[in-house]
Amino acid sequence: MRRTSETRRCDANLVTDYRPHTLLRYRLKAGISPGRLAEGIGVKEADVLKWEEGRGKSGIPYATLMAMARMLECTVGELLS
C-alpha cells in the first residue's frame, strides 16, 4: 500500500502535524462554540481549546479528527491544510 501524506500524519492513530489556526478557522466558519464542538465529538471543551491554541503536543486521535470534520462540514484534509 502506498503511503500518502495523510497516512503519514496519522501514524499510531494520532495526528500530530495539524495547524491550530485552521481548526479555529473552520470552527468559527461553522458558527459552533468550542463547547458544542467538544460535546459533538466526545471530548472536553478544554481539549478543543488546547488543540486550537497549539498546546496539544501529543496530537489529535484520527477518529476525533474525522468526527470534527463531519461536524464542521469539511474534510480531514482541509483541517490539516
Secondary structure as UniProt FT lines:
FT   HELIX           5..8
FT   TURN            9..10
FT   HELIX           11..13
FT   STRAND          14..15
FT   HELIX           20..30
FT   HELIX           34..41
FT   HELIX           45..52
FT   TURN            53..54
FT   TURN            57..58
FT   STRAND          60..61
FT   HELIX           62..72
FT   HELIX           76..80
//
